[in-house]
């Protein structure tokens, strides 16, 4: 159990529910039936949180206008909340206007993959609403991040320094410490080698004392290791990392395939007893 999420097994499993055209696992923008079906499937597989996003943040993805993003995510959140009032919903967005409306519709987490660097007003939304706030390390935007992998002082040191600055900013805007969750941004402005370096340093990533979210699902560096070009064939590698995070008592893992990661988590929890 954890005071972070009473009565739950750690790590919590956050299921990825994309309502976009070009993500690894999407349900079709603006269509509520596929989103409802996907949400119900992930909940049946014991997803603790559903992370709903209307803008792809994979490397090279273009920015989506606010109104377009809202037209994708708000109908999905409204429909899922009506069908499953107990579901814990997260909005995956870099934009405060989207976060504001999503929380009003029933989301209780804000997952900002820019770590407050794209639209700092997201901190104000979290402060005003009490929503959990995921602060992710990133450099540049999805369109430019692949060219921003330079870390003269070391990637771990850069992540920790970034977190310190952004957490201080969030606290200064009225966000409470217990709302904050940290994500090192695996795959965001990082080479494969840098991703592995951060994964090996998971205990150092836990050092700031905030709950840690790890999002490695189906990412390119796993394909480089396994030789799987199709992201959908990287679920076994993703689940292996879930086992690793379970042993290190990471609080949240963000995945596409909920069922396999829940099984991996539960096996490693049993072995660790």
Backbone as CSV, one residue per row, in Angstrom:
resi,resn,N_x,N_y,N_z,CA_x,CA_y,CA_z,C_x,C_y,C_z
1,UNK,0.832,-1.192,0.000,0.000,0.000,0.000,0.875,1.254,0.000
2,UNK,0.270,2.378,-0.334,1.026,3.618,-0.406,0.126,4.782,-0.044
3,UNK,0.692,5.728,0.717,-0.057,6.935,1.021,-0.347,7.728,-0.251
4,UNK,0.461,7.484,-1.275,0.288,8.166,-2.548,-1.034,7.775,-3.204
5,UNK,-1.424,6.498,-3.045,-2.649,5.992,-3.656,-3.137,4.857,-2.764
6,UNK,-3.798,5.178,-1.642,-4.097,4.193,-0.602,-4.780,2.941,-1.134
7,UNK,-4.326,1.793,-0.639,-4.943,0.521,-0.978,-4.533,-0.070,-2.295
8,UNK,-3.609,0.563,-3.012,-3.235,0.103,-4.342,-1.893,-0.609,-4.336
9,UNK,-1.746,-1.510,-5.289,-0.470,-2.178,-5.498,0.430,-1.244,-6.318
10,UNK,1.705,-1.221,-5.966,2.646,-0.395,-6.703,3.463,-1.273,-7.652
11,UNK,3.809,-0.805,-8.826,3.414,0.490,-9.351,1.967,0.497,-9.845
12,UNK,1.367,1.664,-9.781,0.102,1.856,-10.461,0.340,1.704,-11.959
13,UNK,-0.634,1.167,-12.660,-0.521,1.022,-14.105,-1.424,2.048,-14.773
14,UNK,-0.804,2.951,-15.513,-1.514,3.992,-16.251,-1.648,3.530,-17.694
15,UNK,-2.862,3.349,-18.144,-3.105,2.900,-19.505,-3.182,4.069,-20.465
16,UNK,-2.527,3.946,-21.601,-2.471,5.006,-22.607,-3.690,4.896,-23.519
17,UNK,-4.451,5.981,-23.600,-5.636,6.008,-24.450,-5.526,7.238,-25.354
18,UNK,-5.033,7.031,-26.549,-4.835,8.120,-27.499,-6.041,8.278,-28.412
19,UNK,-6.480,9.505,-28.586,-7.533,9.808,-29.556,-6.902,10.692,-30.636
20,UNK,-5.963,10.089,-31.338,-5.180,10.785,-32.363,-5.141,9.926,-33.619
21,UNK,-4.541,10.486,-34.658,-4.440,9.773,-35.926,-3.141,8.996,-36.086
22,UNK,-2.127,9.345,-35.293,-0.784,8.874,-35.641,0.034,8.345,-34.478
23,UNK,-0.620,7.941,-33.387,0.130,7.427,-32.268,0.281,5.912,-32.362
24,UNK,1.062,5.353,-31.421,1.308,3.908,-31.409,0.015,3.122,-31.205
25,UNK,-0.926,3.703,-30.482,-2.160,2.989,-30.149,-3.287,4.008,-30.063
26,UNK,-4.020,4.188,-31.147,-5.037,5.239,-31.138,-6.431,4.674,-31.347
27,UNK,-7.437,5.468,-30.977,-8.829,5.037,-31.078,-9.597,5.847,-32.100
28,UNK,-8.957,6.776,-32.757,-9.659,7.603,-33.733,-10.139,8.883,-33.108
29,UNK,-9.722,9.997,-33.652,-10.026,11.284,-33.037,-11.526,11.579,-33.081
30,UNK,-12.017,12.103,-31.957,-13.396,12.553,-31.875,-14.430,11.442,-31.834
31,UNK,-14.030,10.195,-31.828,-14.977,9.091,-31.827,-15.060,8.518,-30.424
32,UNK,-16.225,8.586,-29.808,-16.322,8.150,-28.424,-16.465,6.641,-28.273
33,UNK,-17.077,5.955,-29.245,-17.266,4.514,-29.080,-15.937,3.761,-28.994
34,UNK,-14.974,3.985,-29.907,-13.691,3.291,-29.755,-12.993,3.647,-28.450
35,UNK,-13.089,4.906,-28.029,-12.467,5.306,-26.769,-13.121,4.594,-25.592
36,UNK,-14.450,4.495,-25.622,-15.159,3.787,-24.550,-14.766,2.319,-24.505
37,UNK,-14.668,1.691,-25.676,-14.300,0.281,-25.737,-12.880,0.054,-25.232
38,UNK,-11.978,0.943,-25.630,-10.588,0.828,-25.183,-10.483,1.064,-23.673
39,UNK,-11.206,2.054,-23.172,-11.195,2.323,-21.738,-11.729,1.128,-20.956
40,UNK,-12.833,0.547,-21.425,-13.415,-0.602,-20.737,-12.455,-1.782,-20.744
41,UNK,-11.755,-1.986,-21.864,-10.791,-3.080,-21.932,-9.665,-2.879,-20.924
42,UNK,-9.102,-1.668,-20.878,-7.990,-1.414,-19.963,-8.437,-1.501,-18.508
43,UNK,-9.651,-1.066,-18.227,-10.156,-1.174,-16.859,-10.359,-2.640,-16.476
44,UNK,-10.814,-3.451,-17.439,-10.985,-4.880,-17.153,-9.642,-5.562,-16.909
45,UNK,-8.579,-4.985,-17.459,-7.229,-5.508,-17.256,-6.545,-4.885,-16.042
46,UNK,-7.314,-4.129,-15.264,-6.886,-3.555,-13.979,-6.014,-2.310,-14.124
47,UNK,-6.269,-1.510,-15.142,-5.608,-0.212,-15.212,-6.068,0.646,-14.041
48,UNK,-5.121,1.283,-13.373,-5.445,2.156,-12.252,-5.810,3.560,-12.715
49,UNK,-5.217,3.996,-13.826,-5.415,5.338,-14.352,-5.520,5.222,-15.872
50,UNK,-6.368,6.033,-16.481,-6.457,6.104,-17.934,-5.935,7.465,-18.366
51,UNK,-4.900,7.467,-19.215,-4.253,8.703,-19.652,-4.718,9.020,-21.071
52,UNK,-5.535,10.050,-21.206,-6.207,10.362,-22.465,-5.492,11.524,-23.141
53,UNK,-5.050,11.295,-24.370,-4.307,12.327,-25.082,-4.812,12.551,-26.485
54,UNK,-4.820,13.814,-26.919,-5.283,14.161,-28.255,-4.217,14.769,-29.131
55,UNK,-2.958,14.706,-28.665,-1.847,15.241,-29.451,-0.670,14.285,-29.320
56,UNK,-0.206,13.741,-30.425,0.940,12.849,-30.375,2.189,13.622,-29.961
57,UNK,2.979,13.026,-29.080,4.243,13.639,-28.672,5.430,12.762,-29.060
58,UNK,5.218,11.851,-29.998,6.340,11.061,-30.494,7.303,11.984,-31.242
59,UNK,8.575,11.617,-31.328,9.534,12.461,-32.049,9.063,12.772,-33.467
60,UNK,9.106,14.054,-33.822,8.723,14.486,-35.156,7.284,14.906,-35.304
61,UNK,6.450,14.660,-34.283,5.027,14.985,-34.386,4.807,16.490,-34.359
62,UNK,3.854,16.964,-35.165,3.536,18.381,-35.236,2.554,18.767,-34.135
63,UNK,2.598,20.031,-33.738,1.691,20.547,-32.734,0.255,20.551,-33.259
64,UNK,-0.685,20.260,-32.366,-2.114,20.270,-32.693,-2.734,21.532,-32.092
65,UNK,-3.509,22.288,-32.866,-4.163,23.482,-32.316,-5.062,23.143,-31.132
66,UNK,-5.221,24.099,-30.224,-5.991,23.870,-29.005,-7.401,23.368,-29.306
67,UNK,-8.107,24.023,-30.222,-9.492,23.629,-30.492,-9.580,22.219,-31.057
68,UNK,-8.608,21.853,-31.883,-8.584,20.482,-32.418,-8.336,19.476,-31.296
69,UNK,-7.398,19.789,-30.428,-7.108,18.878,-29.320,-8.325,18.731,-28.410
70,UNK,-8.988,19.837,-28.120,-10.195,19.777,-27.292,-11.285,18.923,-27.944
71,UNK,-11.431,19.060,-29.267,-12.470,18.295,-29.968,-12.202,16.803,-29.922
72,UNK,-10.956,16.430,-29.701,-10.608,15.016,-29.601,-10.801,14.474,-28.186
73,UNK,-10.314,15.217,-27.181,-10.257,14.643,-25.835,-11.510,14.864,-25.000
74,UNK,-12.178,16.001,-25.146,-13.307,16.284,-24.261,-14.467,15.312,-24.465
75,UNK,-14.866,14.992,-25.715,-15.936,13.989,-25.857,-15.545,12.636,-25.262
76,UNK,-14.283,12.254,-25.393,-13.846,10.971,-24.844,-13.894,10.983,-23.324
77,UNK,-13.404,12.050,-22.710,-13.426,12.133,-21.248,-14.860,12.136,-20.738
78,UNK,-15.701,12.918,-21.373,-17.107,12.992,-20.939,-17.767,11.615,-21.028
79,UNK,-17.554,10.905,-22.127,-18.190,9.605,-22.323,-17.657,8.569,-21.339
80,UNK,-16.333,8.564,-21.125,-15.742,7.589,-20.207,-16.193,7.862,-18.783
81,UNK,-16.217,9.129,-18.394,-16.661,9.469,-17.046,-18.110,9.056,-16.828
82,UNK,-18.964,9.247,-17.828,-20.373,8.864,-17.689,-20.521,7.349,-17.591
83,UNK,-19.725,6.617,-18.359,-19.832,5.159,-18.373,-19.178,4.511,-17.166
84,UNK,-18.171,5.165,-16.601,-17.386,4.559,-15.520,-17.016,5.648,-14.516
85,UNK,-17.942,6.025,-13.645,-17.689,7.136,-12.718,-16.509,6.921,-11.789
86,UNK,-16.117,5.663,-11.562,-15.023,5.384,-10.629,-13.641,5.460,-11.283
87,UNK,-13.586,5.559,-12.604,-12.298,5.560,-13.299,-11.493,6.805,-12.933
88,UNK,-10.188,6.612,-12.735,-9.274,7.736,-12.513,-8.752,8.157,-13.882
89,UNK,-9.041,9.394,-14.263,-8.697,9.875,-15.598,-7.581,10.903,-15.539
90,UNK,-6.699,10.830,-16.519,-5.589,11.767,-16.671,-5.682,12.397,-18.050
91,UNK,-5.325,13.673,-18.137,-5.251,14.334,-19.437,-3.784,14.513,-19.809
92,UNK,-3.418,13.974,-20.945,-2.057,14.075,-21.470,-2.015,15.283,-22.398
93,UNK,-1.524,16.410,-21.888,-1.526,17.635,-22.682,-0.412,18.563,-22.232
94,UNK,-0.007,19.437,-23.177,0.970,20.494,-22.868,0.282,21.846,-22.711
95,UNK,-1.029,21.897,-22.844,-1.738,23.165,-22.941,-2.681,23.383,-21.756
96,UNK,-2.586,24.557,-21.141,-3.391,24.839,-19.962,-4.883,24.882,-20.287
97,UNK,-5.254,25.385,-21.468,-6.674,25.453,-21.825,-7.277,24.061,-21.926
98,UNK,-6.512,23.117,-22.462,-6.985,21.734,-22.558,-7.052,21.110,-21.163
99,UNK,-6.028,21.344,-20.363,-6.015,20.798,-19.005,-7.203,21.311,-18.197
100,UNK,-7.483,22.591,-18.312,-8.583,23.197,-17.558,-9.914,22.531,-17.887
101,UNK,-10.210,22.381,-19.165,-11.492,21.789,-19.550,-11.545,20.295,-19.235
102,UNK,-10.409,19.624,-19.378,-10.384,18.191,-19.094,-10.652,17.920,-17.614
103,UNK,-10.049,18.705,-16.746,-10.287,18.537,-15.315,-11.739,18.867,-14.982
104,UNK,-12.289,19.891,-15.618,-13.695,20.235,-15.401,-14.620,19.085,-15.806
105,UNK,-14.207,18.294,-16.790,-15.009,17.169,-17.274,-14.777,15.894,-16.454
106,UNK,-13.781,15.892,-15.556,-13.613,14.720,-14.701,-12.218,14.153,-14.599
107,UNK,-11.241,14.714,-15.318,-9.860,14.249,-15.155,-9.320,14.744,-13.815
108,UNK,-8.531,13.916,-13.147,-7.954,14.324,-11.863,-6.430,14.312,-11.893
109,UNK,-5.856,13.995,-13.054,-4.415,14.072,-13.275,-4.160,14.937,-14.512
110,UNK,-3.064,15.690,-14.477,-2.574,16.416,-15.643,-1.173,15.900,-15.934
111,UNK,-0.993,15.309,-17.097,0.291,14.733,-17.493,0.915,15.635,-18.549
112,UNK,1.827,16.500,-18.113,2.437,17.482,-19.012,3.813,17.007,-19.445
113,UNK,3.904,16.515,-20.680,5.187,15.963,-21.149,6.226,17.037,-21.429
114,UNK,5.847,18.304,-21.348,6.834,19.378,-21.506,7.380,19.838,-20.158
115,UNK,6.852,19.309,-19.066,7.324,19.699,-17.755,7.159,21.171,-17.455
116,UNK,6.046,21.754,-17.868,5.693,23.159,-17.652,6.495,24.126,-18.517
117,UNK,7.268,23.620,-19.467,8.081,24.509,-20.295,7.331,25.010,-21.528
118,UNK,6.312,24.288,-21.982,5.541,24.705,-23.152,4.492,25.746,-22.766
119,UNK,3.767,25.483,-21.694,2.721,26.385,-21.219,2.744,26.362,-19.692
120,UNK,3.531,27.253,-19.066,3.672,27.242,-17.607,2.356,27.399,-16.853
121,UNK,1.325,27.928,-17.510,0.041,28.131,-16.835,-0.628,26.817,-16.431
122,UNK,-0.118,25.695,-16.919,-0.639,24.406,-16.455,-0.468,24.285,-14.944
123,UNK,0.594,24.866,-14.403,0.780,24.850,-12.951,-0.374,25.549,-12.246
124,UNK,-0.867,26.635,-12.823,-1.991,27.348,-12.233,-3.262,26.499,-12.248
125,UNK,-3.450,25.753,-13.325,-4.617,24.860,-13.396,-4.542,23.815,-12.290
126,UNK,-3.367,23.227,-12.101,-3.202,22.223,-11.048,-3.431,22.837,-9.668
127,UNK,-2.906,24.044,-9.466,-3.069,24.707,-8.171,-4.537,24.993,-7.879
128,UNK,-5.267,25.433,-8.895,-6.664,25.817,-8.716,-7.588,24.614,-8.548
129,UNK,-7.226,23.492,-9.149,-8.117,22.335,-9.168,-7.704,21.219,-8.215
130,UNK,-6.438,21.205,-7.791,-5.950,20.124,-6.940,-5.588,18.863,-7.690
131,UNK,-5.563,18.915,-9.012,-5.223,17.736,-9.811,-3.767,17.343,-9.613
132,UNK,-3.487,16.052,-9.697,-2.098,15.597,-9.741,-1.424,16.225,-10.952
133,UNK,-0.136,16.531,-10.806,0.607,17.167,-11.886,1.875,16.379,-12.168
134,UNK,1.941,15.777,-13.353,3.138,15.043,-13.766,4.071,16.017,-14.485
135,UNK,5.276,16.195,-13.946,6.282,17.079,-14.522,7.335,16.216,-15.198
136,UNK,7.379,16.286,-16.511,8.257,15.438,-17.313,9.446,16.227,-17.824
137,UNK,10.632,15.606,-17.748,11.800,16.255,-18.333,11.743,16.144,-19.854
138,UNK,11.959,17.271,-20.526,12.026,17.283,-21.992,12.836,18.493,-22.420
139,UNK,13.350,18.434,-23.631,14.021,19.579,-24.245,13.425,19.780,-25.625
140,UNK,13.133,21.031,-25.959,12.538,21.299,-27.258,11.104,20.826,-27.312
141,UNK,10.637,20.551,-28.526,9.283,20.075,-28.776,9.378,18.724,-29.475
142,UNK,8.257,18.012,-29.645,8.324,16.759,-30.395,8.962,16.920,-31.773
143,UNK,8.773,18.076,-32.390,9.350,18.306,-33.718,10.863,18.480,-33.678
144,UNK,11.407,18.928,-32.549,12.838,19.253,-32.488,13.633,18.390,-31.512
145,UNK,12.977,17.577,-30.699,13.664,16.918,-29.582,14.800,15.988,-30.013
146,UNK,14.684,15.363,-31.180,15.742,14.435,-31.592,17.080,15.133,-31.796
147,UNK,17.058,16.444,-31.991,18.291,17.195,-32.147,18.748,17.877,-30.881
148,UNK,18.137,17.524,-29.747,18.444,18.193,-28.483,18.954,17.212,-27.434
149,UNK,19.763,16.258,-27.843,20.221,15.200,-26.931,21.588,15.501,-26.309
150,UNK,22.006,16.763,-26.320,23.307,17.142,-25.774,23.164,17.475,-24.292
151,UNK,23.979,16.832,-23.454,23.964,17.050,-22.011,25.407,17.100,-21.518
152,UNK,26.058,18.261,-21.648,27.475,18.369,-21.267,27.754,17.943,-19.830
153,UNK,26.797,18.205,-18.933,26.990,17.833,-17.533,26.487,16.448,-17.183
154,UNK,25.937,15.731,-18.167,25.392,14.406,-17.925,23.873,14.427,-17.923
155,UNK,23.268,13.410,-18.514,21.809,13.397,-18.649,21.109,13.278,-17.299
156,UNK,21.628,12.471,-16.389,20.997,12.345,-15.074,21.027,13.676,-14.339
157,UNK,22.166,14.327,-14.375,22.297,15.612,-13.697,21.345,16.653,-14.280
158,UNK,21.186,16.613,-15.612,20.265,17.553,-16.275,18.820,17.300,-15.863
159,UNK,18.423,16.032,-15.801,17.053,15.703,-15.401,16.784,16.183,-13.977
160,UNK,17.690,15.891,-13.059,17.499,16.289,-11.665,17.455,17.810,-11.518
161,UNK,18.309,18.506,-12.264,18.329,19.971,-12.214,17.036,20.557,-12.771
162,UNK,16.569,20.005,-13.883,15.313,20.453,-14.500,14.162,20.267,-13.528
163,UNK,14.079,19.091,-12.926,13.018,18.834,-11.964,13.039,19.851,-10.824
164,UNK,14.232,20.125,-10.311,14.344,21.052,-9.183,13.774,22.416,-9.555
165,UNK,14.120,22.908,-10.748,13.622,24.210,-11.193,12.112,24.196,-11.387
166,UNK,11.618,23.168,-12.063,10.194,23.138,-12.406,9.317,22.857,-11.189
167,UNK,9.784,22.037,-10.271,9.037,21.812,-9.034,8.968,23.101,-8.232
168,UNK,10.089,23.826,-8.147,10.090,25.101,-7.423,9.081,26.070,-8.035
169,UNK,9.022,26.086,-9.370,8.055,26.961,-10.033,6.627,26.534,-9.697
170,UNK,6.352,25.239,-9.785,4.999,24.755,-9.492,4.594,25.108,-8.067
171,UNK,5.491,24.905,-7.123,5.187,25.229,-5.730,4.936,26.727,-5.560
172,UNK,5.688,27.545,-6.293,5.518,28.996,-6.197,4.167,29.449,-6.731
173,UNK,3.560,28.642,-7.609,2.249,28.967,-8.171,1.099,28.407,-7.341
174,UNK,1.431,27.713,-6.251,0.398,27.214,-5.367,0.111,25.728,-5.462
175,UNK,0.853,25.005,-6.320,0.705,23.549,-6.378,1.265,22.960,-5.086
176,UNK,0.558,22.029,-4.486,1.031,21.397,-3.258,1.996,20.259,-3.596
177,UNK,2.942,20.022,-2.714,3.951,18.989,-2.946,3.312,17.629,-3.192
178,UNK,2.219,17.351,-2.491,1.595,16.030,-2.628,0.884,15.853,-3.970
179,UNK,0.737,16.903,-4.743,0.146,16.783,-6.083,1.177,16.376,-7.140
180,UNK,2.453,16.534,-6.846,3.493,16.443,-7.876,3.986,15.014,-8.073
181,UNK,4.122,14.630,-9.337,4.706,13.359,-9.769,5.790,13.704,-10.790
182,UNK,6.921,13.005,-10.742,8.030,13.305,-11.644,8.236,12.191,-12.663
183,UNK,8.583,12.590,-13.889,8.828,11.665,-15.000,10.125,12.104,-15.679
184,UNK,11.115,11.204,-15.832,12.391,11.587,-16.451,12.319,11.767,-17.958
185,UNK,11.179,11.476,-18.565,11.034,11.693,-20.003,11.863,10.748,-20.850
186,UNK,11.755,9.461,-20.561,12.470,8.471,-21.364,12.051,8.615,-22.827
187,UNK,13.032,8.749,-23.716,12.756,8.885,-25.143,12.555,10.303,-25.613
188,UNK,12.453,11.260,-24.682,12.264,12.665,-25.057,13.610,13.377,-25.018
189,UNK,14.141,13.702,-26.205,15.434,14.385,-26.309,16.539,13.568,-25.642
190,UNK,16.518,12.262,-25.902,17.524,11.376,-25.320,17.858,10.269,-26.310
191,UNK,19.116,9.931,-26.386,19.537,8.809,-27.217,19.199,7.503,-26.522
192,UNK,19.328,6.407,-27.261,19.110,5.102,-26.642,20.024,4.883,-25.450
193,UNK,21.291,5.231,-25.593,22.251,5.047,-24.500,21.863,5.887,-23.286
194,UNK,21.396,7.100,-23.530,20.984,7.962,-22.424,19.744,7.419,-21.722
195,UNK,18.823,6.835,-22.490,17.652,6.210,-21.875,18.071,5.088,-20.933
196,UNK,18.966,4.218,-21.400,19.417,3.112,-20.554,20.161,3.614,-19.333
197,UNK,20.924,4.682,-19.482,21.629,5.260,-18.341,20.645,5.711,-17.266
198,UNK,19.569,6.363,-17.692,18.565,6.815,-16.734,17.844,5.640,-16.081
199,UNK,17.569,4.609,-16.847,16.888,3.447,-16.278,17.760,2.757,-15.226
200,UNK,19.045,2.670,-15.485,19.948,2.069,-14.491,20.055,2.932,-13.239
201,UNK,19.759,4.220,-13.374,19.880,5.167,-12.257,18.542,5.411,-11.572
202,UNK,17.644,4.440,-11.614,16.290,4.657,-11.103,16.296,5.075,-9.633
203,UNK,17.223,4.560,-8.841,17.255,4.957,-7.433,17.629,6.429,-7.284
204,UNK,18.501,6.926,-8.147,18.834,8.355,-8.127,17.645,9.202,-8.566
205,UNK,16.839,8.675,-9.497,15.646,9.389,-9.942,14.600,9.462,-8.832
206,UNK,14.633,8.536,-7.917,13.705,8.549,-6.791,14.162,9.485,-5.680
207,UNK,15.430,9.906,-5.732,16.023,10.669,-4.641,15.298,11.965,-4.292
208,UNK,14.720,12.702,-5.276,14.023,13.939,-4.893,12.832,13.733,-3.957
209,UNK,12.330,12.506,-3.866,11.298,12.205,-2.894,9.865,12.319,-3.378
210,UNK,9.679,12.609,-4.651,8.336,12.663,-5.220,8.015,11.331,-5.897
211,UNK,6.724,10.974,-6.010,6.377,9.766,-6.762,6.951,9.837,-8.174
212,UNK,7.379,8.687,-8.673,8.044,8.609,-9.971,7.143,7.894,-10.969
213,UNK,7.002,8.475,-12.149,6.281,7.853,-13.259,7.283,7.518,-14.349
214,UNK,7.230,6.286,-14.835,8.127,5.852,-15.913,7.296,5.477,-17.132
215,UNK,7.564,6.148,-18.258,6.845,5.882,-19.494,7.797,5.414,-20.580
216,UNK,7.928,4.114,-20.716,8.857,3.527,-21.690,8.150,2.739,-22.778
217,UNK,6.842,2.687,-22.730,6.074,1.746,-23.518,6.309,1.876,-25.027
218,UNK,6.737,0.778,-25.632,6.869,0.635,-27.089,7.851,1.638,-27.709
219,UNK,8.724,2.219,-26.923,9.566,3.286,-27.456,10.717,2.750,-28.290
220,UNK,11.264,3.661,-29.091,12.246,3.313,-30.105,13.460,2.592,-29.537
221,UNK,13.926,2.996,-28.364,15.123,2.373,-27.813,14.899,0.899,-27.499
222,UNK,13.662,0.507,-27.210,13.354,-0.909,-27.013,13.400,-1.658,-28.339
223,UNK,12.936,-1.023,-29.393,13.030,-1.630,-30.717,14.464,-1.793,-31.166
224,UNK,15.314,-0.841,-30.807,16.734,-0.949,-31.153,17.368,-2.150,-30.457
225,UNK,16.905,-2.448,-29.252,17.434,-3.596,-28.503,16.917,-4.916,-29.054
226,UNK,15.611,-4.989,-29.336,14.982,-6.256,-29.698,14.934,-6.513,-31.195
227,UNK,15.169,-5.469,-31.995,15.057,-5.611,-33.443,13.631,-5.524,-33.951
228,UNK,12.692,-5.153,-33.071,11.282,-5.047,-33.466,11.009,-3.650,-34.022
229,UNK,10.765,-3.558,-35.322,10.477,-2.261,-35.934,9.055,-1.790,-35.655
230,UNK,8.124,-2.719,-35.530,6.732,-2.375,-35.255,6.580,-2.120,-33.750
231,UNK,6.207,-0.901,-33.336,6.068,-0.614,-31.897,5.142,-1.574,-31.172
232,UNK,4.149,-2.095,-31.858,3.193,-2.993,-31.205,3.823,-4.318,-30.807
233,UNK,4.991,-4.624,-31.334,5.680,-5.861,-30.977,6.702,-5.656,-29.867
234,UNK,6.628,-4.526,-29.185,7.574,-4.225,-28.113,6.952,-4.351,-26.723
235,UNK,5.772,-4.976,-26.634,5.094,-5.060,-25.347,5.826,-5.961,-24.360
236,UNK,6.472,-7.027,-24.838,7.204,-7.910,-23.920,8.367,-7.164,-23.277
237,UNK,9.090,-6.383,-24.083,10.198,-5.588,-23.546,9.682,-4.538,-22.567
238,UNK,8.545,-3.938,-22.900,7.929,-2.957,-22.001,7.574,-3.610,-20.670
239,UNK,6.976,-4.798,-20.725,6.567,-5.490,-19.501,7.776,-5.881,-18.654
240,UNK,8.884,-6.234,-19.309,10.099,-6.554,-18.554,10.529,-5.354,-17.712
241,UNK,10.406,-4.162,-18.282,10.739,-2.965,-17.517,9.748,-2.749,-16.374
242,UNK,8.483,-3.118,-16.574,7.524,-3.021,-15.475,7.979,-3.871,-14.296
243,UNK,8.497,-5.060,-14.570,9.030,-5.900,-13.507,10.192,-5.224,-12.782
244,UNK,11.076,-4.628,-13.552,12.222,-3.908,-12.995,11.754,-2.755,-12.111
245,UNK,10.750,-2.008,-12.581,10.241,-0.882,-11.804,9.519,-1.363,-10.547
246,UNK,8.902,-2.532,-10.624,8.248,-3.096,-9.448,9.273,-3.367,-8.352
247,UNK,10.389,-3.966,-8.732,11.439,-4.267,-7.752,12.012,-2.999,-7.134
248,UNK,12.014,-1.916,-7.910,12.562,-0.649,-7.409,11.493,0.267,-6.805
249,UNK,10.276,-0.271,-6.654,9.200,0.458,-5.981,8.878,1.806,-6.641
250,UNK,8.902,1.806,-7.954,8.430,2.960,-8.717,6.912,3.051,-8.559
251,UNK,6.400,4.265,-8.479,4.980,4.436,-8.179,4.038,4.245,-9.363
252,UNK,4.436,4.638,-10.577,3.525,4.582,-11.729,4.289,4.147,-12.977
253,UNK,3.702,3.244,-13.762,4.215,2.926,-15.090,3.123,3.246,-16.099
254,UNK,3.522,3.851,-17.212,2.572,4.259,-18.251,2.770,3.346,-19.458
255,UNK,1.718,2.594,-19.830,1.877,1.546,-20.836,0.695,1.498,-21.792
256,UNK,0.947,0.920,-22.971,-0.130,0.662,-23.930,-0.868,-0.635,-23.602
257,UNK,-0.123,-1.704,-23.335,-0.707,-3.012,-23.063,-0.801,-3.191,-21.551
258,UNK,-1.965,-2.901,-21.007,-2.151,-2.924,-19.561,-2.031,-4.334,-18.999
259,UNK,-2.702,-5.295,-19.629,-2.774,-6.644,-19.084,-1.421,-7.281,-18.854
260,UNK,-0.518,-7.163,-19.824,0.778,-7.813,-19.694,1.624,-7.148,-18.615
261,UNK,1.489,-5.833,-18.459,2.258,-5.151,-17.417,1.694,-5.420,-16.027
262,UNK,0.385,-5.533,-15.905,-0.202,-5.897,-14.620,0.275,-7.288,-14.199
263,UNK,0.282,-8.233,-15.147,0.751,-9.588,-14.838,2.219,-9.574,-14.425
264,UNK,3.036,-8.831,-15.151,4.464,-8.744,-14.826,4.662,-8.147,-13.435
265,UNK,3.947,-7.083,-13.161,4.032,-6.458,-11.828,3.672,-7.446,-10.733
266,UNK,2.571,-8.174,-10.911,2.089,-9.048,-9.866,3.026,-10.233,-9.641
267,UNK,3.642,-10.744,-10.707,4.620,-11.834,-10.568,5.817,-11.365,-9.742
268,UNK,6.352,-10.193,-10.071,7.533,-9.723,-9.365,7.217,-9.314,-7.930
269,UNK,5.993,-8.822,-7.679,5.613,-8.530,-6.312,5.550,-9.819,-5.480
270,UNK,5.033,-10.880,-6.101,4.947,-12.167,-5.401,6.337,-12.718,-5.086
271,UNK,7.242,-12.625,-6.044,8.595,-13.131,-5.846,9.362,-12.329,-4.813
272,UNK,9.030,-11.045,-4.693,9.763,-10.181,-3.778,9.329,-10.352,-2.326
273,UNK,8.203,-11.041,-2.104,7.697,-11.193,-0.733,8.537,-12.192,0.054
